[in-house]
Amino acid sequence: ELSSLFKVNFSDMKAGMEEVDYSKCNLVVYSEMVNDVPHLISLKQKNGKVVADTLFTYDEQNPLDKEVMASVISQTVSYFPADSYGFVFLSHSSSWVPASEALSSAFPKPLKFILFDSCNMQSVEVAYELRDCSEYFIGSPTEIPGPGAPYKAVVPEMFTETNLATNIAEAYYGYYEKSYTGVAPVSNENWTGGVATSVIKSAALDNLAAATKTIIPKYIQEKREVDRSDILAYDFNDDANYDFEKLIRNLTGGVDNTDYRSWYTAFEAAVVYRKTTLKNYSGIIHRMFTMEGSEGLSTYIPTGASNSTMNTFYRTLSWYTAAGWDGTGW
């Protein structure tokens, strides 16, 4: 199913590149389709038409393997030297994963942006883990629309000079906001099921961690269970992603609390753009769900009911210590 959707994405990318000055810009796609070997493809204009030019063909390999990803990135960078780079992940995903150091080691400098065109990636844990890899992260705290990014609208924004990340996010959000009806979509061709998009600024994440560290171990001690019942849940699979702002608001008592107010200043500096339709569609539970209370960034909340493997793995993430979870008993 992802393969057929990618074919649509690919043709949309070609359409998007028609609006881009190719003398200054390159769009390079690593594609590994079902029943085909992996290819590295350059989309470029020739005689006013955008054509796909296959640069390299590889033997079967796992692109998520760090060495494989690093080698493909290095190959691309040496083939296309540039003043700056951006990166798009287009696949299935579910929030935090072990840090992909391939990103920081293979690119010559931090990326301008990483667009996560995959579900649940706009979590504070993911952004903090990858904060040295990219200036901005664009993604969704919940499931993305079935068809993925509207690349015809998004691709031209990838090459803009100012407000690059918010331009990409606005193109992504605006496209699906127009077709939103609040009714569950019956097909990917007519996506009426909403969208949530946000932008995180990496340079503000250390301050956000420091602000969070003043709250988490102060309000959660001796492995206290946090009541999650009124905190917006963004995923219906792993029980891993809850609205970050609501967690802090609940712990501190909210806007009258000075801890909360200074934390929220740090939060707003980090989450520089966030928009959502009133509801979103989940392909896991096959229905629309409310996005009321969404502030665009998710976090994990360890509890005794959690999968113990996840609680154990959570302790290996940089965020666990930086945000003060190591002082809570969890």
C-alpha positions in Angstrom: 0.0 0.0 0.0 2.8 2.4 0.9 4.4 1.7 -2.5 1.3 2.8 -4.5 1.1 5.9 -2.3 4.7 6.7 -2.9 4.2 6.6 -6.7 1.6 9.4 -6.2 4.0 11.2 -3.9 6.7 10.9 -6.5 4.7 12.3 -9.4 3.6 15.2 -7.1 7.3 15.8 -6.3 7.9 16.1 -10.1 5.1 18.6 -10.4 6.4 20.6 -7.5 9.9 20.8 -9.0 8.4 22.5 -12.1 8.2 25.7 -9.9 11.8 25.5 -8.7 14.9 27.1 -10.1 16.8 23.9 -11.0 20.1 25.8 -11.6 20.2 26.4 -7.8 18.3 23.4 -6.4 18.4 19.6 -6.3 15.8 17.2 -5.2 17.2 13.7 -4.7 15.0 10.7 -3.8 16.1 7.4 -2.3 13.4 4.9 -3.2 13.0 1.2 -2.3 9.8 -0.1 -3.7 8.3 -3.6 -3.3 9.6 -6.0 -6.0 12.3 -3.5 -7.0 15.9 -2.8 -6.0 16.7 0.5 -4.3 17.5 3.6 -6.5 18.9 7.1 -6.0 17.0 9.4 -8.3 17.5 13.0 -9.2 14.5 15.1 -10.2 15.5 17.8 -12.6 14.1 20.0 -15.4 15.1 19.3 -19.0 13.6 21.4 -21.7 10.9 22.7 -19.4 9.8 19.2 -18.2 10.8 17.5 -14.9 12.4 14.2 -15.5 13.6 11.4 -13.1 17.2 10.6 -13.6 18.5 7.4 -11.9 21.9 8.2 -10.5 22.7 4.9 -8.7 21.1 1.5 -8.4 21.9 -0.6 -5.3 21.7 -4.2 -4.3 19.0 -5.1 -1.8 19.8 -3.3 1.5 18.0 -1.9 4.6 18.0 1.9 4.3 17.2 2.2 8.1 20.6 0.5 8.8 22.8 3.4 10.1 25.8 2.4 7.8 23.5 2.1 4.8 21.9 5.5 5.4 25.2 7.2 6.1 26.7 5.8 2.9 23.7 6.9 0.7 23.7 10.4 2.3 27.5 10.8 1.8 27.2 9.7 -1.8 24.4 12.2 -2.4 26.4 15.0 -0.7 29.5 14.4 -2.7 27.4 14.2 -5.9 25.5 17.4 -5.1 27.6 19.8 -3.0 25.3 22.5 -1.7 25.2 25.5 0.7 22.5 23.8 2.7 20.5 20.6 2.9 17.1 19.4 4.1 15.9 15.8 4.7 12.5 14.1 4.4 11.6 10.8 6.0 8.7 9.2 4.1 7.6 5.9 5.7 5.7 4.4 8.6 6.9 5.3 12.1 5.9 5.5 15.7 7.7 8.2 17.7 11.0 7.7 19.4 13.7 5.4 18.1 17.4 5.0 19.0 19.2 8.1 17.8 20.1 7.9 14.1 23.7 9.2 14.3 24.0 8.6 10.6 22.3 12.0 10.1 24.8 14.0 12.0 27.9 12.1 10.8 27.1 12.0 7.0 26.0 15.5 6.4 28.7 18.2 6.4 26.7 20.5 8.7 23.4 20.5 10.5 20.4 20.2 8.1 18.2 23.2 7.6 15.1 21.0 8.2 14.0 17.4 8.7 10.4 16.8 7.5 8.9 13.7 9.1 6.3 12.6 6.5 5.5 9.8 8.9 3.3 9.3 11.9 3.9 10.4 15.5 7.4 11.8 15.0 6.8 15.3 16.5 7.7 14.2 20.0 10.0 16.0 22.3 12.1 12.9 22.8 12.8 12.5 19.0 13.6 16.2 18.6 15.9 16.4 21.6 17.7 13.2 20.5 18.3 14.7 17.0 18.7 18.3 18.0 22.3 18.6 16.7 21.3 17.2 13.3 18.9 19.8 12.1 17.8 23.4 12.7 14.1 22.6 12.5 11.8 19.6 12.7 8.5 19.5 10.8 6.0 16.8 11.5 2.9 15.6 13.3 2.5 14.5 16.9 -0.3 12.2 15.7 -1.0 10.1 12.6 -0.3 11.9 9.3 -2.9 11.9 6.5 -3.0 8.6 4.6 -1.6 10.1 1.3 1.4 11.7 3.0 2.7 15.2 2.2 1.2 17.1 -0.7 4.6 17.3 -2.4 3.3 19.4 -5.3 2.7 22.2 -2.7 5.5 21.3 -0.3 8.5 20.8 -2.7 8.7 24.5 -3.9 8.7 25.6 -0.2 11.7 23.4 0.5 13.9 25.8 -1.5 12.7 29.1 0.0 15.2 31.4 1.6 13.3 32.8 4.6 10.9 31.1 7.1 11.7 27.8 5.3 10.4 25.4 7.9 7.1 27.3 8.6 6.6 27.6 4.8 6.8 23.8 4.5 4.5 23.3 7.5 2.0 25.8 6.2 1.9 24.2 2.7 1.4 20.8 4.3 -1.3 21.9 6.7 -3.1 24.3 4.3 -3.5 21.6 1.6 -5.4 19.2 4.0 -7.2 21.9 5.9 -8.9 22.9 2.6 -10.4 19.4 2.2 -11.2 18.8 5.9 -14.9 18.1 6.6 -14.6 16.4 10.0 -15.9 13.2 8.4 -13.8 10.1 8.2 -12.2 9.8 4.8 -13.4 7.0 2.5 -10.3 7.0 0.4 -6.8 8.5 0.2 -7.9 10.3 -3.0 -10.3 12.5 -1.1 -8.7 13.1 2.4 -11.4 14.7 4.6 -9.9 13.5 7.8 -7.8 16.4 8.9 -4.1 17.1 9.7 -1.9 18.3 12.5 1.5 19.9 11.8 4.1 21.7 13.9 7.6 23.1 13.7 10.3 22.7 16.4 13.3 24.9 16.6 16.4 22.9 17.7 18.3 25.9 19.2 15.5 26.3 21.8 15.5 22.7 23.0 18.2 22.8 25.6 16.3 25.7 27.3 13.1 23.7 27.1 14.8 20.7 28.7 16.2 22.9 31.5 12.7 24.4 32.1 11.2 20.9 32.2 13.8 19.7 34.6 12.6 22.4 37.1 9.2 20.7 37.0 9.3 17.0 36.4 11.3 15.9 39.5 9.7 18.5 41.7 6.1 17.3 41.0 6.7 13.6 40.3 8.5 11.8 43.1 8.9 8.2 44.3 7.6 6.8 41.0 4.2 8.5 41.4 1.6 7.5 38.8 0.6 10.4 36.6 -3.1 10.6 35.8 -3.3 10.7 32.0 -7.0 10.5 31.8 -7.6 14.1 30.6 -4.3 14.4 28.6 -4.8 14.2 24.8 -3.4 10.9 23.5 -1.9 11.1 20.1 -1.4 7.5 19.3 -3.6 4.4 19.7 -0.9 1.8 19.2 2.0 2.1 21.7 0.4 4.4 24.3 3.5 6.5 24.1 2.5 9.9 22.9 0.6 12.4 25.1 0.3 16.2 24.8 3.4 17.7 26.4 1.9 21.0 27.4 -1.1 19.4 29.1 1.2 17.2 31.2 3.1 20.2 32.5 -0.1 22.2 33.0 -1.7 19.3 35.0 1.5 18.8 37.1 1.8 22.5 38.0 -1.8 23.5 38.2 -1.5 25.7 35.2 -1.3 29.4 34.2 -1.2 30.9 37.7 1.8 28.8 38.6 5.2 30.6 38.1 6.9 27.2 37.2 4.4 26.7 34.5 4.7 30.3 33.1 8.5 30.2 32.8 8.2 26.7 31.3 5.6 27.9 28.7 7.9 30.7 27.6 10.6 28.1 26.8 7.9 25.9 25.2 6.7 28.6 22.8 10.3 29.4 21.8 10.8 25.8 20.8 7.4 25.0 19.1 7.4 27.9 16.7 4.4 26.8 14.6 1.5 24.5 15.4 -1.8 24.0 13.7 -4.4 21.3 13.7 -7.9 20.7 12.4 -10.5 20.2 15.1 -10.4 16.4 14.6 -8.0 14.0 13.0 -8.6 10.5 11.5 -6.8 7.5 13.0 -6.2 4.5 10.7 -5.6 2.4 13.8 -9.0 2.9 15.5 -10.7 3.7 12.1 -12.5 6.8 13.3 -12.1 10.5 13.9 -10.9 11.7 17.3 -10.8 15.2 18.9 -7.6 17.3 18.8 -8.9 19.6 21.5 -6.0 20.7 23.7 -3.4 19.9 21.2 -0.2 22.0 21.4 1.7 20.3 18.7 4.3 18.3 20.7 4.0 14.9 22.4 5.8 13.3 25.2 6.0 9.9 26.9 4.5 9.5 30.4 5.9 6.4 32.1 3.4 4.5 34.3 3.3 1.1 35.9 0.7 0.1 33.3 3.2 0.9 30.5 5.1 -1.7 28.6 8.1 -2.3 30.9 10.4 -2.6 27.9 9.4 0.9 26.9 10.0 2.3 30.4 13.5 0.6 30.3 14.3 2.0 26.8 13.1 5.4 27.8 15.9 5.6 30.3 18.4 5.4 27.4 17.1 8.6 25.7 18.9 11.9 26.2 15.6 13.5 27.1 15.1 11.2 30.1 18.0 12.8 32.0 17.9 16.3 30.5 14.2 16.7 31.5 14.7 15.3 35.0 12.9 12.0 34.7 15.9 10.4 36.3 14.9 12.1 39.5 11.4 10.7 39.7 11.9 7.0 40.4 10.8 6.2 36.8 
